Amino acid sequence: MIEVGSGVFWRGTLALVLGSFMVFANVYVTQPLLPMIANEFSISPLQASASFTITTLTLGVSLLFYGPISDAFGRKGIMVMTMVGITLTTLCLSLVQSYESLLMLRGMQGFFLAGLPAIAVAYLGDEYTPEALMVAVGLYISGNTLGGIGGRLIGGFVGEWLGRSETFAVMSAISLICMTAFIFLLPKSKCFNPKPLRVSHIVSNMCNHLKNRRLVSCYFIGGFSFFIFINQYSYVTFVLEQAPYHLTAKFIGLLFLTYLSGTFGSAISGRLAKRWAQPNIMVLGTVILMLGSLVTLGGSLWAIILGLLINSFGFFLCHSTASSFVSRHAKFAKASASSLYLVFYYLGASVGGYYLDPFWRAEGWFGVVVGSWIILLLVACAGVSLIRLTKPTASSVTDCHS
C-alpha cells in the first residue's frame, strides 16, 4: 500500500490532480464563451447554454457506467482510455463549423469526462493506506476546483484573443500534456481485486438507495441547488455582456474566480459539522445562496460580484455537506450511493437552464433571481424535512469531510 509522503504517493497524487484539472477544465471551458457561441451561430442564450448542459447531462448519466466497469476490469487503463477520448473530442471541437456538430461532440465528450471522476477515488482506496487516502482525496478535490476555474479562464482569455475554435485547440493541447503526465506518473495498480460484473446486483443497490428517504432528500438538495447555482452563472454572462457593463470574454472568465469562496465553504463544512447537525448546515448553505442571489440585484458590477461570492460560499457549503452525509448514511454499497448523488447533481446542472429560461425571457436577471428563489425555497424545505428525519440521531452525526 502507498504511504503518505512517499515518492510514489506524490507521483500518484499529482497524476490524479492533473487528470482532475484536465477533466473539469474541459467541462467548464465553454461557459465564458456562451455569448460568443450565441453570436457566431445566431442562436438564443438557451440554445447556446446547451453546449454546456449537454456535457453535464452525459457526464452525470455515464457516472453509473464506469464504476461497475472499473470494479470488473481495472482502474488505470479505463481512466487513460477516457482521457484519450477527451483529448480527441476537444481537438474535433476546434474543427467544427456548425452548432449541431459542436453539440454532438460536447455530448460525446461528457461520456468520456465521467471516467476519471467515477474511478479516481476507487483507485486511491485500492492503492493507498487510509491516512494517505484522506490526504490524497483532499488534494484531488482541489484539482476539481482548479480545473473549473482554469477552464473558464482559458475559455475567457483565449476565446477573446483567438476565437472559439482556437480555444478548443489550445484546450486539446493542454489536455494532451495532462494526459501524458498522467500516464507516466500514475503507478500501476498492485492491490486491485476484480469483482464480477452483475447488473442485477447493481440495479438492486440503486433501487434500495432510492427507497432511503434520507438519501433521497440529499439527492434532491444537491441536485436542485446545483440546478440553480451553475445556471445562474450561465445567464449572468449574458447580463454582463450587455449594457451597462459591456464585459468582454476575458473579464467574464475572471468572474469565475468567485468560485474561490466556495473552496473556503467546502473547507469549513467539516468543522461546522462537529458543532451542528449536517442537515442544519445544508439549510444554512441554501439560505446563504438565496441571500447572495438577492445581492446581485443591487445593479452595480460590484454587487453582482459580491452576490456571486456569497452564492459560491453558500452552495459549496451545502454541497460538500450533502455529499458527505450521503457517504456516511448509506447503509451499504456506499460507492453507488455517492454515484447516485453525483447523477442527480449533474442532471440538475443539465436541466436548470431550461427552467430558468422563461424567467430570463420575461424579466431578465430579476426573473432569474425570482425563479431561483422558488426552487431554493423548496430545497430549504427539503433540508428542514431532513432535519426531522435525522433528529433522533443528530447528536451522533459527525463529519470528516474537509
C-alpha positions as CSV (number, residue, x, y, z in Angstrom):
1,M,0.0,0.0,0.0
2,I,1.2,3.5,-0.8
3,E,2.2,5.5,2.3
4,V,1.6,9.2,2.8
5,G,4.6,11.4,2.0
6,S,6.4,8.7,-0.1
7,G,7.7,9.4,-3.6
8,V,5.1,7.2,-5.1
9,F,2.4,8.9,-3.1
10,W,3.3,12.3,-4.6
11,R,3.6,10.8,-8.1
12,G,0.2,9.2,-8.0
13,T,-1.5,12.2,-6.3
14,L,0.0,14.6,-8.8
15,A,-1.2,12.4,-11.6
16,L,-4.8,12.5,-10.3
17,V,-4.7,16.2,-9.6
18,L,-3.6,16.8,-13.2
19,G,-6.3,14.4,-14.5
20,S,-8.9,16.2,-12.4
21,F,-7.8,19.6,-13.7
22,M,-8.0,18.3,-17.3
23,V,-11.5,16.9,-16.8
24,F,-13.1,19.9,-15.2
25,A,-11.3,22.5,-17.4
26,N,-12.9,20.7,-20.4
27,V,-16.3,20.7,-18.7
28,Y,-16.4,24.4,-18.0
29,V,-14.3,25.9,-20.8
30,T,-17.5,26.8,-22.8
31,Q,-19.2,28.9,-20.0
32,P,-17.5,32.2,-20.7
33,L,-17.8,31.5,-24.4
34,L,-21.6,31.3,-24.4
35,P,-22.3,34.9,-25.7
36,M,-19.7,34.3,-28.4
37,I,-21.3,31.0,-29.4
38,A,-24.7,32.6,-29.4
39,N,-23.5,35.4,-31.7
40,E,-21.4,33.1,-34.0
41,F,-24.2,30.7,-34.7
42,S,-27.1,33.2,-34.4
43,I,-28.9,31.2,-31.6
44,S,-30.6,32.1,-28.4
45,P,-28.9,32.1,-24.9
46,L,-30.8,28.9,-24.1
47,Q,-29.6,27.2,-27.2
48,A,-26.0,28.4,-26.5
49,S,-26.2,27.1,-22.9
50,A,-27.0,23.7,-24.3
51,S,-23.3,23.4,-25.3
52,F,-22.6,23.3,-21.6
53,T,-25.6,21.4,-20.2
54,I,-25.4,18.6,-22.8
55,T,-21.9,17.8,-21.4
56,T,-23.0,17.7,-17.8
57,L,-26.0,15.6,-18.7
58,T,-24.0,12.8,-20.4
59,L,-21.3,13.1,-17.7
60,G,-23.9,12.6,-15.0
61,V,-25.5,9.6,-16.6
62,S,-22.2,8.0,-17.5
63,L,-21.0,8.0,-13.9
64,L,-23.2,5.0,-13.3
65,F,-21.4,3.1,-16.0
66,Y,-17.8,3.5,-15.2
67,G,-17.8,2.5,-11.5
68,P,-19.0,-1.1,-12.0
69,I,-16.9,-1.5,-15.2
70,S,-13.8,-0.5,-13.4
71,D,-14.6,-2.9,-10.5
72,A,-14.5,-5.7,-13.0
73,F,-11.8,-4.6,-15.4
74,G,-9.4,-2.3,-13.6
75,R,-8.8,1.3,-12.9
76,K,-5.9,2.9,-14.7
77,G,-6.5,1.5,-18.2
78,I,-10.1,2.8,-18.2
79,M,-9.1,6.2,-17.0
80,V,-6.4,6.5,-19.7
81,M,-8.8,5.5,-22.4
82,T,-11.4,8.1,-21.3
83,M,-8.6,10.8,-21.3
84,V,-7.7,9.9,-24.8
85,G,-11.4,10.3,-25.7
86,I,-11.5,13.7,-24.1
87,T,-8.4,14.9,-25.9
88,L,-9.7,13.7,-29.3
89,T,-13.2,15.2,-28.9
90,T,-11.7,18.5,-27.8
91,L,-9.5,18.6,-30.9
92,C,-12.5,17.8,-33.1
93,L,-14.4,20.6,-31.4
94,S,-11.8,23.0,-32.8
95,L,-12.7,21.9,-36.3
96,V,-16.5,22.1,-36.3
97,Q,-18.3,24.7,-38.3
98,S,-21.9,24.1,-37.3
99,Y,-23.6,24.3,-33.9
100,E,-25.2,20.9,-34.4
101,S,-21.8,19.3,-34.7
102,L,-20.5,21.2,-31.7
103,L,-23.4,20.0,-29.6
104,M,-23.0,16.4,-30.7
105,L,-19.3,16.4,-29.8
106,R,-19.9,18.1,-26.4
107,G,-22.4,15.3,-25.6
108,M,-19.9,12.7,-26.6
109,Q,-17.2,14.4,-24.6
110,G,-19.4,14.2,-21.5
111,F,-19.3,10.4,-21.7
112,F,-15.5,10.4,-21.6
113,L,-15.3,13.1,-19.0
114,A,-17.1,10.9,-16.5
115,G,-14.4,8.2,-16.5
116,L,-11.9,9.8,-14.1
117,P,-14.3,11.2,-11.5
118,A,-16.1,7.9,-11.3
119,I,-12.9,5.9,-10.8
120,A,-10.3,8.1,-9.2
121,V,-11.3,7.7,-5.5
122,A,-11.8,3.9,-6.0
123,Y,-8.2,3.7,-7.3
124,L,-7.0,5.6,-4.2
125,G,-9.0,3.3,-2.0
126,D,-7.3,0.3,-3.6
127,E,-3.7,1.5,-3.5
128,Y,-3.3,4.0,-0.7
129,T,-3.3,3.5,3.1
130,P,-6.3,5.1,5.0
131,E,-4.1,8.0,6.1
132,A,-2.7,8.5,2.6
133,L,-6.2,8.2,1.2
134,M,-7.5,11.2,3.2
135,V,-4.6,13.4,2.2
136,A,-4.8,12.4,-1.4
137,V,-8.6,12.9,-1.7
138,G,-8.3,16.4,-0.4
139,L,-5.6,17.3,-3.0
140,Y,-7.6,15.6,-5.7
141,I,-10.7,17.6,-5.0
142,S,-8.5,20.8,-5.2
143,G,-7.8,19.7,-8.7
144,N,-11.6,19.8,-9.4
145,T,-11.8,23.4,-8.2
146,L,-8.7,24.5,-10.1
147,G,-9.9,22.8,-13.2
148,G,-13.3,24.6,-13.0
149,I,-11.6,27.9,-12.6
150,G,-8.8,27.2,-15.1
151,G,-11.2,26.1,-17.8
152,R,-13.3,29.2,-17.5
153,L,-10.2,31.4,-17.5
154,I,-8.8,29.6,-20.6
155,G,-12.2,30.0,-22.3
156,G,-12.4,33.7,-21.5
157,F,-8.9,34.8,-22.3
158,V,-8.1,32.6,-25.2
159,G,-11.6,33.0,-26.6
160,E,-11.3,36.8,-26.7
161,W,-7.7,36.6,-28.0
162,L,-8.0,33.9,-30.7
163,G,-11.7,32.9,-31.0
164,R,-13.9,29.9,-30.3
165,S,-12.3,27.3,-32.5
166,E,-8.8,28.2,-31.3
167,T,-9.9,27.9,-27.7
168,F,-10.7,24.3,-28.2
169,A,-7.4,23.7,-30.0
170,V,-5.5,25.2,-27.0
171,M,-7.6,23.1,-24.6
172,S,-6.8,19.9,-26.6
173,A,-3.1,20.7,-26.3
174,I,-3.4,21.3,-22.6
175,S,-5.3,18.0,-22.3
176,L,-2.6,16.1,-24.2
177,I,0.0,17.4,-21.8
178,C,-2.0,16.5,-18.7
179,M,-2.8,13.0,-20.2
180,T,0.8,12.3,-21.0
181,A,1.9,13.3,-17.5
182,F,-0.9,11.2,-16.0
183,I,0.1,8.1,-17.9
184,F,3.8,8.3,-16.8
185,L,3.1,9.5,-13.2
186,L,0.2,7.2,-12.0
187,P,1.5,3.9,-10.5
188,K,0.1,0.7,-11.9
189,S,-2.5,-1.0,-9.8
190,K,-1.0,-3.5,-7.4
191,C,-3.8,-4.1,-4.9
192,F,-6.8,-4.2,-7.3
193,N,-9.1,-7.3,-6.9
194,P,-11.5,-7.7,-9.8
195,K,-15.2,-8.3,-8.9
196,P,-17.8,-10.0,-11.2
197,L,-20.0,-7.6,-13.2
198,R,-23.5,-8.3,-12.0
199,V,-26.0,-5.9,-13.5
200,S,-28.9,-7.2,-11.3
201,H,-26.9,-6.6,-8.2
202,I,-26.0,-3.0,-9.3
203,V,-29.7,-2.2,-10.1
204,S,-30.9,-3.7,-6.8
205,N,-28.4,-1.5,-4.8
206,M,-29.6,1.6,-6.7
207,C,-33.2,0.9,-6.1
208,N,-32.7,0.3,-2.4
209,H,-30.8,3.7,-2.2
210,L,-33.8,5.4,-3.8
211,K,-36.0,3.9,-1.1
212,N,-33.9,5.6,1.7
213,R,-35.7,8.9,2.5
214,R,-32.6,10.4,4.0
215,L,-30.5,9.8,0.9
216,V,-33.3,10.9,-1.5
217,S,-33.6,14.1,0.4
218,C,-29.9,14.7,0.0
219,Y,-30.1,13.9,-3.7
220,F,-32.9,16.5,-4.0
221,I,-30.9,19.1,-2.1
222,G,-27.7,18.6,-4.0
223,G,-29.3,18.3,-7.4
224,F,-31.6,21.3,-7.2
225,S,-29.0,23.5,-5.5
226,F,-26.7,22.9,-8.5
227,F,-29.7,23.2,-10.8
228,I,-29.8,26.9,-9.8
229,F,-26.2,27.7,-8.9
230,I,-24.4,26.7,-12.0
231,N,-27.1,28.0,-14.4
232,Q,-27.1,31.4,-12.7
233,Y,-23.5,31.7,-13.9
234,S,-24.6,30.9,-17.4
235,Y,-27.2,33.6,-17.6
236,V,-25.1,36.2,-15.8
237,T,-22.6,36.0,-18.7
238,F,-25.3,37.4,-20.9
239,V,-26.1,40.1,-18.4
240,L,-22.5,41.3,-18.2
241,E,-22.0,41.2,-22.0
242,Q,-24.8,43.8,-22.4
243,A,-25.1,47.5,-21.3
244,P,-24.1,49.0,-18.9
245,Y,-21.3,46.5,-18.3
246,H,-20.1,45.5,-21.8
247,L,-17.6,43.0,-20.4
248,T,-15.5,41.0,-22.9
249,A,-14.9,37.3,-22.7
250,K,-11.7,37.5,-20.7
251,F,-13.3,39.6,-18.0
252,I,-16.3,37.3,-17.9
253,G,-13.9,34.5,-17.4
254,L,-12.3,36.3,-14.4
255,L,-15.8,36.4,-12.9
256,F,-15.5,32.7,-12.1
257,L,-12.7,33.4,-9.6
258,T,-15.7,34.0,-7.3
259,Y,-15.7,30.2,-7.0
260,L,-12.8,30.6,-4.6
261,S,-15.2,31.5,-1.8
262,G,-16.8,28.1,-2.5
263,T,-13.4,26.4,-1.8
264,F,-13.4,28.0,1.6
265,G,-17.0,27.0,2.2
266,S,-16.1,23.3,1.4
267,A,-13.1,23.5,3.7
268,I,-15.0,24.6,6.8
269,S,-18.0,22.4,6.2
270,G,-16.4,19.6,8.2
271,R,-15.6,21.8,11.1
272,L,-19.1,23.2,11.2
273,A,-20.5,19.7,11.3
274,K,-18.7,19.0,14.5
275,R,-20.9,21.6,16.1
276,W,-24.2,21.3,14.2
277,A,-26.1,18.5,12.5
278,Q,-25.3,18.2,8.8
279,P,-28.9,18.9,7.7
280,N,-28.8,22.2,9.6
281,I,-25.7,23.2,7.6
282,M,-27.4,22.3,4.3
283,V,-30.3,24.6,5.2
284,L,-27.8,27.3,6.2
285,G,-26.0,27.0,2.9
286,T,-29.2,27.2,1.0
287,V,-30.3,30.4,2.8
288,I,-26.9,32.0,2.1
289,L,-27.3,31.1,-1.6
290,M,-30.8,32.8,-1.6
291,L,-29.3,35.9,0.1
292,G,-26.4,36.1,-2.4
293,S,-28.9,35.9,-5.3
294,L,-30.7,39.0,-3.8
295,V,-27.5,40.9,-3.5
296,T,-26.9,40.5,-7.3
297,L,-30.0,42.7,-7.8
298,G,-28.0,45.7,-6.5
299,G,-27.3,46.6,-10.1
300,S,-23.6,47.5,-10.0
301,L,-20.9,45.2,-11.1
302,W,-19.5,45.1,-7.6
303,A,-22.9,44.0,-6.3
304,I,-23.0,41.2,-8.8
305,I,-19.5,40.1,-7.9
306,L,-20.3,40.2,-4.1
307,G,-23.5,38.3,-4.7
308,L,-21.7,35.6,-6.6
309,L,-19.1,35.3,-3.9
310,I,-21.8,34.8,-1.3
311,N,-23.6,32.3,-3.7
312,S,-20.5,30.2,-4.2
313,F,-19.8,30.1,-0.4
314,G,-23.4,29.0,0.4
315,F,-23.7,26.5,-2.4
316,F,-20.4,24.7,-1.7
317,L,-21.1,24.7,2.0
318,C,-24.4,22.9,1.2
319,H,-23.0,20.6,-1.5
320,S,-19.9,19.4,0.4
321,T,-22.1,18.7,3.5
322,A,-24.7,16.8,1.5
323,S,-22.1,14.7,-0.3
324,S,-20.5,13.8,3.0
325,F,-23.9,13.0,4.5
326,V,-24.7,10.5,1.7
327,S,-21.4,8.7,2.2
328,R,-21.9,8.5,6.0
329,H,-25.6,7.4,5.9
330,A,-25.6,4.9,3.1
331,K,-26.1,1.5,4.8
332,F,-24.4,-0.5,2.1
333,A,-22.8,0.0,-1.4
334,K,-21.6,3.4,-0.4
335,A,-19.9,4.0,-3.8
336,S,-23.1,3.5,-5.7
337,A,-24.9,5.8,-3.2
338,S,-22.4,8.5,-3.9
339,S,-22.6,7.9,-7.6
340,L,-26.4,8.4,-7.5
341,Y,-25.8,11.7,-5.7
342,L,-23.5,12.9,-8.5
343,V,-26.0,11.8,-11.1
344,F,-28.7,14.0,-9.5
345,Y,-26.1,16.7,-9.2
346,Y,-25.1,16.8,-12.8
347,L,-28.7,16.2,-14.1
348,G,-29.6,19.3,-12.1
349,A,-26.9,21.3,-13.9
350,S,-28.2,20.0,-17.3
351,V,-31.9,20.9,-16.9
352,G,-31.7,24.1,-14.8
353,G,-31.2,26.3,-17.7
354,Y,-34.4,25.2,-19.3
355,Y,-36.3,26.0,-16.2
356,L,-34.8,29.5,-15.8
357,D,-35.1,30.4,-19.5
358,P,-38.8,31.6,-19.3
359,F,-37.9,33.8,-16.3
360,W,-35.0,35.2,-18.2
361,R,-37.1,36.0,-21.3
362,A,-39.8,37.6,-19.2
363,E,-37.9,39.7,-16.7
364,G,-34.2,39.3,-17.5
365,W,-31.9,38.8,-14.5
366,F,-34.6,39.8,-12.0
367,G,-36.7,37.0,-13.4
368,V,-33.8,34.6,-13.0
369,V,-33.5,35.5,-9.3
370,V,-37.2,35.0,-8.8
371,G,-37.1,31.6,-10.5
372,S,-34.1,30.7,-8.3
373,W,-35.9,31.6,-5.1
374,I,-38.8,29.4,-5.9
375,I,-36.6,26.4,-6.3
376,L,-34.3,27.3,-3.3
377,L,-37.3,27.6,-1.0
378,L,-38.2,24.0,-1.9
379,V,-34.6,23.0,-1.3
380,A,-34.7,24.7,2.1
381,C,-38.0,22.8,2.9
382,A,-36.2,19.5,1.9
383,G,-33.5,20.4,4.4
384,V,-35.9,21.1,7.2
385,S,-37.6,17.7,6.4
386,L,-34.2,16.0,6.6
387,I,-33.6,17.7,10.0
388,R,-36.8,16.0,11.2
389,L,-35.8,12.7,9.7
390,T,-32.4,12.7,11.4
391,K,-33.4,14.4,14.7
392,P,-33.3,11.3,16.9
393,T,-29.6,10.6,15.9
394,A,-28.5,14.1,15.1
395,S,-26.1,14.3,18.1
396,S,-24.3,11.2,16.8
397,V,-23.7,12.6,13.3
398,T,-20.2,14.0,12.8
399,D,-18.4,14.8,9.6
400,C,-14.9,14.0,8.4
401,H,-15.3,16.0,5.2
402,S,-12.8,18.8,4.5
